[in-house]
Amino acid sequence: MSKNKKVFYSVVIFILFVLFCLTSYLLIYFFSNRDISITKEYVNVIDSDSINYTVKLKDNDYISDSSKVSAYATDMLDYVNIFYKFNSKFSDKVNGNVTAKVTGTLIGTSKVDDSVVLYNEYKTSEEALTINGEIINYNNEYKLNVRDLKKIYDSFVDVNKVDLNGYIKFDVTFNYDMYNELINDSIKNTVTLSVNIPLVNETKIECSKTYERNKNIYAKMTDEQKPLYLVICLELFGVLVLFVIIFILLINQINTSFSRYEKMLDKLFRLNRKRIVKMKALPDLSNRNVVLLKSFDEFDKVSKYKNINYVEIIPNKLSVFFMTDNDITYVYNFDSKKVGK
């Protein structure tokens, strides 16, 4: 294969690789957005929520500031103030309802089989707000009377003579369903925040972490657009298949384009690169004893320990090699016709 052809094939393969990567990206993009409007209309939504608490202890001689400790003797707990909030910001006007449902339960499970033995729902309420704008801003608090709930739990255990894993659970679930004209669709979300107080000798109050979520809600694709997306994805897939076929053909072409002559010549140069010298013209051998080598094997044996000169008579077709040993010059005509294709 000529040098120009090698360069050409290399450039074509590189261009095909770039086009293959670009087409693959477009296929993934269109396929992943097959249910999203081509117009790319969307509403950006940032949701954030948090739940925190402060502890009020019974009068005692040990702890004066409850905020400086992370675990508490359960019998010393008086009440826990729970603060919860939910905020959402929309990039476009929405209207709808948001509800905050509060559920508080006193739960005791068997230490034997984890079955629920005690279930006392001490708090249940639901508050609804109507939103017509771009912001949801809800916050509230609840005073959880741990002292009284602990008395109920202890009384249940004493009366029923059971061994339980007990805890006080407080949940608040925020739910909104907002309609937006830009995308002509509803935007929905549900978040539950919790506070758990294990009823053990020394309790560590657990609560949900603060979260912030940022997402784009896209317009749904219309029924008229869906066939177009399908056609685009099929066309891109077909192009990828075509690229793969062309890749295979080009690589096969490159491999087959190297004749046996070129492969053997290339191997010869690689093995003897320190001993081989290219000449511009045939030397005068009239006063030399010339020995013509008949085969490549003979040439290979003679050339192992000698310097090699050569002249390429016909590019990629015929080369003549010369090796001098005292007054003898060994000559081998390396002809593509002899080595085959």
C-alpha positions, 0 to 999 in steps of 0.5 A: 500500500502506498504512503498516500493511501495509508494517510487517506485511510487513516484520515477517513477512519478518524473522521468516521470515529468522530462521526460515530461518537457524535451520532452515538451521543445524538442517539442517546440524547433523543432516546433518553428524551423520547417522552419529552417535548422537542420544544424543550419547554420546562419548569425548573423546580428547587425543593428544600425541606428540613426538620429539627428539634430542641429538647426540654429536660425535667428539672435536674442537677446534672444537665443545665443546657440540653443543646450541648448533649447528643443523648439523653436519659429517657426518664429526664425528657420533658418534651421535644419541640419539633420544627419542620418546614418545606420550601419550593421555588418554581421558575414559572407560575403554578397553581394548586394545593400543598398539604402537610399531614402530621402523624405521631405514634407511640410504637412497641414491638416484640423483642422476640419476633418484631411484631407490633404489640403497642400502637398508639396514635397520639397525633394526626392532623392535615393542613392544606394550602392553596398556591397561586404563584411561584413559591411554596413556603410552609413551616410549623412546629409541634410540642411533643410531650415525651413525659406523658407518652413515656408514662403510657408506654411504661404502664402498658409494659407493666400491665401486660408484662411484655418486653418491648422495643419502644419508640416515639415516632413523629412524621410530617408528609408534604405533598403538592400537586401544581399545574403549570400552563407552560408545560400544560401539565401537573408537577407533583412531589411527596416528601416525608420527614421524621423524628424518632425517639427510642425509649431506652435508658439512654436515647438518641433522637434521630431525625431526617436530614435537610435536603435540597433538590433541583430538577427540570420538569419538561413538557410532555411530548405530543402524540404528533411528535412521538413518531418523529422521535421514533424515526430520528432514533431509527435513522441514527441507529441505522447510521451507526450500523452503517458506520460499523460496516464501513469501519470493518470494510476499511480495516479489512481493506487495509489488512488485505492491501499489504501484499506479502511482498510488503509484509516481508520487506517491512519485516526485513527492515525491522529486523535489520534496521541497523545494518541496512542502507538504501542506495540511490542507484545500482552500483557497478559490479563489473569487477566483482565476483557476483553470486546470485541468491535464488531464494529469500531463505538463502538471502536471509542466511547470508545477510544475518551478519553482513551490512545490507545495501539495497535499491528499490527498482520498482516501488512496492514491486522489486528491490535489489539487495547487495551484501559484500564479503571480501571480493564476493558480492551477494545479490538478491532480487526481491521480486513480488512475483517470487514471494506471491500476494 
